[in-house]
Each structure stands twice: as structure tokens, then as C-alpha cells.
């Protein structure tokens, strides 16, 4: 069993990264998805991440 972690600043980039990875011949066990938001002054920072557990 292995894991692969993806971390992007926008959800479209995360989608593209995951879709590229899924082109491989692997058996997916699970996918975990998370969004984190932080505020720095008047700026909002987003972090879109996913972890794929696979064989």
C-alpha cells in the first residue's frame, strides 16, 4: 500500500494533478480531500489538498 499527497493553491490545479496521477495503472483504495483557509491581514489563503491511498 502507498500514499500520494497533492497540495495546490487552486482547486483546478488540484483536479489536474489528481487526474494526471489517475492515468497510471493503479488500484485506488481511498481518496481524502481537504480545504484549508487562512487569513493574513486582508488576504485569504486557500490550500486544496488530497491524499490518495493505492496499491
C-alpha positions in Angstrom: 0.0 0.0 0.0 1.2 3.5 -0.8 0.0 7.1 -0.5 0.4 10.1 -2.7 -0.3 13.6 -1.4 -1.3 16.6 -3.5 -1.3 20.2 -2.4 -2.3 23.1 -4.7 -3.4 26.7 -4.3 -6.4 26.4 -6.5 -8.9 23.6 -6.9 -8.5 23.4 -10.7 -4.7 22.7 -10.3 -5.6 20.0 -7.8 -8.0 18.4 -10.2 -5.4 18.4 -13.0 -2.7 16.9 -10.7 -5.0 14.1 -9.5 -6.4 13.4 -13.0 -2.8 13.1 -14.3 -1.9 10.7 -11.5 -5.1 8.6 -12.1 -3.9 7.8 -15.6 -1.5 5.3 -14.1 -2.5 1.7 -13.8 -3.1 1.6 -10.0 -5.8 0.3 -7.7 -7.3 3.1 -5.7 -8.2 2.3 -2.1 -9.4 5.7 -0.9 -9.1 9.4 -1.6 -9.2 12.0 1.2 -9.9 15.7 0.3 -9.4 18.8 2.4 -9.6 22.6 2.1 -7.8 24.9 4.5 -8.4 28.7 4.7 -6.2 31.2 6.5 -6.5 34.9 6.7 -3.4 37.0 6.7 -4.4 40.7 7.1 -6.9 41.3 4.4 -5.7 38.4 2.2 -7.4 35.0 2.2 -5.1 32.0 1.6 -6.6 28.7 0.3 -4.9 25.3 0.4 -6.6 22.5 -1.6 -5.1 19.1 -0.8 -5.9 15.4 -1.3 -4.3 12.1 -0.3 -4.7 9.0 -2.5 -4.2 5.6 -0.9 -3.5 3.0 -3.5 -1.8 -0.3 -4.4 
